[in-house]
Amino acid sequence: MDKNIRLHNVDFDDLIKTIDECSGDVFLETKDGDILNLKSKLCQLIGLSTILKNSEVSEATLRCANPADETLLFRFNLYGEVPEKE
């Protein structure tokens, strides 16, 4: 879990869809040191609403427990590609 993906101009509905397709945990880390497991629906609701309210999106990064998920989220962040549900 040494690679971080910095978020920029993301659609949060699409981000959640992409995270739902990840097989491992995905953590959102803010500049204030908050770490939220975005695989948890509760963390998604609380964490993302707080981040949106405080305009901290430009300072947030994602960290993945599974290296394969890094590729999925990197492509989403760079190209806006949302995986199709199987």
C-alpha distances in whole Angstrom, upper triangle without the diagonal:
4,6,8,11,14,17,20,23,22,24,22,24,23,19,20,21,18,16,18,18,14,14,11,10,10,10,12,13,16,18,19,16,17,13,15,13,15,16,18,21,23,20,20,24,24,21,21,25,25,22,25,28,27,26,22,21,21,19,16,12,10,6,6,6,8,7,11,11,9,13,15,14,14,17,18,18,20,22,22,22,22,22,25,25,26
4,7,10,13,16,19,23,22,25,23,26,24,20,22,23,20,18,21,21,17,17,14,14,12,12,14,13,16,17,19,16,17,15,16,16,17,18,21,24,25,22,22,26,25,22,23,26,25,23,26,28,27,25,22,20,20,17,15,12,11,8,8,9,11,9,13,13,10,13,16,15,14,18,19,18,19,22,23,23,23,23,27,28,29
4,7,10,13,16,19,19,21,21,23,21,18,19,21,18,16,19,19,16,17,14,14,12,11,12,12,15,16,19,16,17,15,16,16,16,18,21,23,25,21,21,25,24,21,21,25,24,21,24,27,25,23,20,18,17,15,13,10,9,6,8,10,11,9,12,11,8,11,13,11,10,14,15,14,15,18,19,20,20,21,24,25,27
4,6,9,13,16,16,18,18,20,19,15,17,19,16,15,18,18,15,17,15,13,10,10,9,9,12,13,16,14,14,13,14,14,14,16,19,21,22,19,18,22,21,18,18,21,21,18,20,23,21,20,16,14,14,12,10,6,5,5,8,11,12,11,13,11,8,11,13,10,9,13,14,12,13,17,17,18,19,20,24,25,27
4,6,9,13,12,15,15,18,16,12,15,17,14,13,17,17,14,17,15,14,11,10,9,10,12,13,17,15,15,14,14,15,14,16,19,20,22,18,17,20,21,17,16,20,20,16,18,21,20,18,15,12,11,11,9,5,5,7,9,12,13,12,13,11,8,10,11,8,7,10,10,8,10,13,14,15,16,17,21,22,25
4,7,10,10,14,14,17,16,13,15,18,15,15,18,19,17,20,18,16,13,12,10,10,10,11,15,14,15,14,15,16,15,18,20,21,22,19,17,20,20,16,15,18,18,14,16,19,17,15,12,9,8,8,6,4,6,9,12,16,17,16,17,14,11,13,14,10,9,12,11,8,10,14,14,16,17,19,23,24,27
4,7,7,10,10,14,13,10,13,15,13,13,17,18,16,20,19,17,13,12,10,10,10,12,15,16,15,14,14,15,14,17,19,19,20,17,15,18,18,14,12,15,16,12,13,16,15,12,10,7,6,8,6,6,7,11,13,17,18,17,18,15,13,14,13,10,9,12,10,7,9,12,11,14,15,17,21,22,25
4,6,9,11,14,13,11,15,17,15,16,19,20,19,23,22,20,17,16,13,14,13,14,17,18,18,18,18,19,17,20,22,22,23,20,17,19,20,17,14,16,17,13,13,16,15,12,11,7,6,9,9,9,11,15,17,21,21,20,21,18,16,16,16,12,11,13,11,7,9,11,11,14,15,19,22,24,27
4,7,9,12,12,11,14,16,15,16,19,20,20,24,24,22,18,18,15,16,15,17,19,21,20,20,19,20,18,20,22,21,23,20,17,19,19,17,14,15,16,13,12,15,15,12,12,8,8,11,11,12,14,17,19,23,24,23,23,20,18,18,17,14,13,14,11,8,10,11,10,13,15,18,21,23,26
4,6,9,8,7,10,12,11,13,16,17,17,21,21,19,16,16,13,15,15,17,20,20,19,18,17,18,15,17,19,18,20,18,14,16,17,15,12,14,15,12,11,15,16,13,12,9,10,13,11,12,12,16,17,21,21,21,20,17,16,16,14,11,12,12,9,7,9,10,8,11,11,15,18,19,23
4,6,5,6,9,10,11,12,14,16,17,21,21,20,17,17,15,17,17,20,22,23,21,20,18,18,15,17,18,17,19,17,14,15,17,15,11,13,15,13,11,15,16,14,14,11,13,16,14,15,14,18,19,22,22,22,21,18,18,18,15,13,14,14,10,9,12,12,9,11,10,14,16,17,21
4,5,5,6,9,10,10,12,14,15,19,19,17,14,15,12,15,15,18,20,20,18,17,15,15,11,14,15,13,15,13,10,11,13,11,8,10,13,11,10,13,15,13,13,10,13,15,13,14,13,16,17,20,21,22,21,17,17,18,15,12,15,15,11,11,14,14,11,13,11,14,16,17,20
4,5,5,6,9,10,11,13,15,18,19,18,15,16,15,18,19,22,23,24,21,20,17,16,13,14,15,13,15,14,10,11,14,14,10,12,15,14,13,16,18,17,17,14,17,19,16,17,16,18,19,21,21,22,21,17,18,19,15,14,16,16,12,13,16,15,12,12,10,13,14,14,18
4,5,5,6,9,10,11,13,16,18,17,15,16,15,18,19,22,24,24,22,20,18,17,13,14,16,14,17,16,13,14,17,16,13,15,18,16,15,18,20,18,18,15,17,19,16,16,15,17,17,20,20,20,18,15,16,16,12,11,13,12,8,10,13,12,8,9,6,9,11,12,16
4,5,5,6,9,10,11,15,15,14,11,12,11,15,16,19,21,21,18,17,14,13,10,11,13,13,15,14,10,13,15,13,11,13,16,14,13,17,18,17,16,12,15,16,13,12,11,14,14,17,17,17,16,12,13,14,11,8,11,11,8,8,12,12,9,10,8,10,13,14,17
4,5,5,6,9,10,13,14,13,11,12,12,15,17,20,22,21,18,16,13,12,8,9,10,9,12,11,8,10,13,12,10,13,15,14,14,17,19,18,17,14,17,18,15,14,12,14,14,16,17,18,17,13,14,15,12,10,14,14,11,12,15,16,12,12,10,11,13,12,16
4,6,5,7,9,12,14,14,12,15,15,19,20,24,25,25,22,20,17,15,11,11,13,12,15,15,11,13,17,16,14,16,19,18,17,21,23,21,21,18,20,21,18,17,15,16,15,17,17,18,16,13,15,15,11,11,14,13,10,13,16,15,12,11,7,8,9,9,12
4,5,5,7,11,12,12,10,13,14,17,19,23,24,23,21,19,16,14,11,10,13,13,17,15,13,15,18,16,15,18,20,18,18,22,23,21,20,17,19,20,17,15,12,14,12,15,14,15,13,9,11,11,8,7,10,10,7,10,13,12,10,9,6,6,9,9,12
4,5,5,9,9,9,7,10,11,15,17,21,22,21,18,15,13,10,7,7,10,11,14,12,10,13,16,14,13,16,18,17,18,21,22,21,19,16,18,19,15,13,10,11,10,12,12,13,12,8,10,12,9,8,11,12,10,11,15,15,13,12,10,10,12,12,14
4,6,8,10,10,10,13,14,18,20,24,25,23,21,18,15,12,9,7,10,10,13,13,11,14,16,16,15,18,20,19,20,23,24,23,22,19,22,22,19,17,14,15,13,14,13,15,14,10,13,14,11,11,15,15,13,15,18,18,15,14,10,10,11,9,12
4,6,9,11,11,14,16,19,22,26,27,26,23,20,17,14,12,10,13,13,17,16,14,17,20,19,18,21,23,22,22,26,27,26,24,21,23,24,20,18,15,15,12,13,12,13,11,8,12,12,9,10,13,13,12,14,17,17,14,12,9,7,9,8,9
4,6,7,8,11,14,17,20,24,25,23,21,18,15,12,10,8,12,14,17,16,14,18,20,18,18,21,23,21,22,26,26,25,23,21,22,22,18,16,12,12,9,10,8,10,8,5,9,10,8,8,12,13,12,14,17,17,15,14,11,10,12,11,12
4,7,9,13,16,19,22,26,27,24,22,19,16,13,12,9,13,15,18,17,16,20,22,20,20,24,25,24,25,29,29,28,26,24,25,25,21,18,15,13,10,9,7,10,8,7,11,12,10,12,15,16,15,17,20,20,19,17,15,13,14,13,13
4,7,10,13,16,20,23,24,21,19,15,14,10,10,8,11,14,17,15,15,19,20,18,19,22,23,22,24,27,27,27,24,22,24,23,19,16,12,10,7,6,5,9,9,7,10,12,12,12,15,17,16,18,20,21,20,19,17,15,18,16,17
4,6,10,13,16,20,20,18,16,12,10,7,7,6,9,12,14,12,12,16,17,15,16,19,20,19,21,24,24,24,21,20,21,20,16,14,10,8,6,5,7,10,11,9,11,14,13,12,15,17,16,17,20,22,20,19,18,17,19,18,19
4,7,10,13,17,18,15,13,10,8,6,6,6,9,12,14,11,11,15,15,13,13,17,17,16,18,21,21,20,18,16,18,16,13,10,7,6,5,6,8,10,11,8,9,12,11,9,12,15,14,14,17,19,17,17,16,16,19,18,20
4,6,10,13,14,12,10,6,5,4,6,8,10,12,13,10,10,14,14,11,12,15,15,14,16,19,18,18,15,14,16,14,10,8,6,5,6,8,11,13,14,11,11,15,14,12,14,17,16,15,18,20,19,19,18,19,22,21,23
4,7,10,11,10,8,6,5,6,7,10,11,13,13,10,10,13,12,9,9,13,12,10,13,16,15,14,11,10,12,10,7,6,5,7,9,12,14,15,17,14,13,16,15,12,14,17,15,14,17,19,18,19,18,19,22,22,25
4,7,8,6,6,5,7,9,10,13,14,16,16,12,13,15,14,10,11,14,13,11,14,16,14,14,10,10,11,8,6,5,6,8,11,13,16,17,19,16,15,18,18,15,16,19,18,15,18,21,20,22,21,23,26,26,29
4,5,5,5,7,9,12,13,16,17,18,17,13,14,16,14,10,11,13,11,8,12,13,11,11,7,8,9,6,5,7,9,11,15,17,20,21,22,19,18,21,21,17,18,21,19,17,19,22,21,23,23,25,28,28,31
4,5,7,10,12,16,16,20,20,22,21,17,17,19,17,13,14,16,13,11,14,15,12,11,8,9,9,6,6,9,12,13,17,20,22,23,25,22,20,23,23,20,20,23,21,18,21,24,23,26,26,28,31,32,35
4,6,9,12,15,17,20,20,21,20,16,17,18,16,13,14,16,12,11,14,15,11,12,9,12,12,9,9,12,14,15,19,21,24,25,27,24,23,26,26,22,23,26,24,22,24,27,26,28,28,30,33,33,36
4,6,10,13,15,18,18,20,19,15,17,18,16,13,15,17,14,13,16,17,14,15,12,13,14,10,10,11,12,13,16,18,21,22,25,22,21,24,24,21,22,25,24,21,24,27,26,28,28,29,32,32,35
4,7,10,12,15,15,17,15,11,13,15,12,9,12,14,11,10,14,15,13,14,11,13,14,11,9,11,12,12,15,17,20,22,24,21,20,23,23,20,21,24,23,21,24,26,25,27,26,27,30,30,32
4,7,9,12,12,14,13,10,12,14,12,9,12,14,13,12,15,17,15,16,13,13,15,12,10,10,9,10,12,13,17,18,20,18,17,20,20,17,19,22,20,19,22,25,23,25,23,25,27,27,29
4,6,9,8,11,10,6,8,11,9,7,9,12,11,11,14,16,15,16,14,13,16,14,11,11,10,10,12,13,16,18,20,16,16,20,19,16,18,21,19,18,22,24,22,23,21,22,25,24,26
4,5,6,9,9,6,8,11,11,9,11,14,14,14,17,19,19,19,17,16,18,17,13,12,10,9,10,10,13,16,17,14,15,18,17,15,17,20,18,18,21,23,21,21,20,20,22,21,23
4,5,7,8,6,5,9,10,8,9,12,13,13,15,17,18,18,16,14,17,16,12,12,9,10,10,12,13,16,16,13,14,17,15,12,16,18,15,15,19,20,18,18,16,17,19,18,20
4,6,9,8,8,11,12,11,12,15,17,16,18,21,21,22,20,18,21,20,16,15,12,12,11,11,12,15,15,12,14,17,14,13,17,18,16,17,21,22,19,19,16,16,18,16,18
4,5,5,6,9,10,10,12,14,15,16,18,20,21,21,20,19,22,21,17,17,14,14,14,14,16,19,19,16,18,20,18,17,20,22,19,20,24,25,22,22,19,19,20,18,20
4,5,5,6,9,10,10,12,14,15,16,18,20,21,20,19,22,22,18,18,16,17,16,17,19,22,21,18,20,22,19,18,21,22,20,20,24,25,22,21,18,19,20,18,20
4,5,5,6,8,10,11,12,14,15,17,18,20,19,18,22,21,18,19,17,18,18,19,21,24,24,21,22,25,22,20,24,25,22,22,26,27,24,24,22,22,23,21,24
4,5,5,5,8,9,10,11,13,15,16,17,16,15,19,18,15,15,14,15,15,16,19,21,22,19,19,22,20,18,21,23,20,20,24,25,22,23,21,21,23,22,24
4,6,5,6,8,10,10,11,14,15,16,15,14,17,17,14,14,13,15,15,17,19,21,21,17,18,21,18,16,19,20,17,17,21,22,19,20,17,19,20,19,22
4,6,6,6,9,10,11,12,14,15,15,15,19,19,16,17,16,18,19,21,23,25,25,21,22,24,22,19,22,23,20,20,24,25,21,22,20,21,22,21,24
4,6,5,6,9,10,11,12,14,14,14,18,17,15,17,16,18,20,21,23,26,26,23,23,26,24,21,23,25,22,21,25,26,23,25,22,24,26,25,27
4,6,5,6,9,10,11,12,11,11,15,14,11,13,13,15,17,19,21,23,24,20,20,23,21,18,20,22,20,19,22,24,21,23,21,23,25,24,27
4,5,5,6,8,10,10,10,9,13,13,11,12,13,15,17,20,22,23,23,20,19,22,20,16,19,20,17,16,20,21,18,20,18,20,22,22,25
4,5,5,6,9,10,11,11,14,15,13,16,16,19,21,23,25,27,27,23,23,25,23,20,22,24,20,19,23,24,21,23,21,23,25,25,28
4,5,5,6,8,9,10,13,13,12,15,16,19,21,23,26,27,28,24,24,26,25,21,23,25,22,20,24,25,23,25,23,26,28,28,31
4,5,5,6,5,6,10,10,9,12,13,16,19,22,24,25,26,22,21,24,22,19,20,22,19,17,20,22,20,22,21,24,26,26,30
4,6,5,7,7,10,12,11,14,16,19,21,24,26,27,27,24,23,25,23,19,21,22,19,17,20,22,19,22,21,24,26,26,30
4,6,8,10,13,13,13,17,19,22,24,27,29,30,31,27,26,28,27,23,24,26,23,21,24,25,23,25,24,27,29,29,33
4,5,8,11,11,12,15,18,21,24,26,29,30,31,27,26,28,27,23,24,26,23,21,24,25,23,26,26,28,31,31,35
4,6,8,9,10,14,16,20,23,26,28,28,29,26,24,26,25,21,22,23,21,18,20,22,20,24,23,27,29,30,33
4,6,6,7,10,13,16,20,23,25,25,26,23,21,24,23,19,19,22,19,16,19,21,20,23,23,26,28,29,32
4,5,5,9,11,15,18,21,23,23,24,20,19,20,19,16,16,18,16,13,15,18,16,19,19,22,25,26,29
4,6,8,12,15,18,22,23,23,24,21,19,20,20,16,16,18,16,13,14,17,16,20,20,23,26,28,31
4,7,10,13,17,20,22,22,23,21,18,20,20,17,16,19,17,14,16,19,19,22,22,25,28,29,32
4,7,10,13,17,19,19,20,17,15,18,17,14,14,17,15,12,15,18,17,19,19,22,25,26,29
4,7,10,14,15,15,17,14,12,14,15,11,11,14,13,11,13,17,16,18,18,20,23,24,27
4,7,10,12,12,14,11,9,12,12,8,10,13,12,10,13,16,15,16,16,17,21,21,24
4,7,9,10,12,9,8,11,12,10,11,14,14,13,15,18,18,18,18,18,22,22,24
4,5,7,9,6,6,10,10,9,11,14,14,14,16,18,18,17,17,17,20,20,21
4,7,9,8,9,12,13,12,14,17,17,17,20,22,21,20,19,19,21,21,22
4,5,5,7,10,10,11,13,15,16,17,19,20,20,19,18,16,19,19,19
4,5,5,7,9,10,11,13,15,15,17,19,19,18,18,16,19,20,20
4,5,6,7,9,10,11,13,15,16,17,17,15,15,13,16,17,17
4,5,5,6,8,10,11,12,14,15,15,13,13,11,15,15,16
4,5,5,6,9,10,10,12,14,14,13,13,13,17,18,19
4,6,5,6,9,10,10,12,13,11,12,12,15,17,18
4,6,5,6,9,10,11,10,8,9,8,12,13,15
4,5,5,6,8,10,9,9,9,10,13,15,17
4,5,5,6,8,9,9,11,12,16,18,20
4,5,5,5,7,6,8,10,13,16,18
4,6,5,4,5,6,8,12,14,17
4,6,6,8,9,12,16,18,21
4,6,8,11,14,17,20,22
4,5,9,12,15,18,20
4,6,10,13,15,18
4,6,9,12,15
4,6,9,12
4,6,9
4,6
4
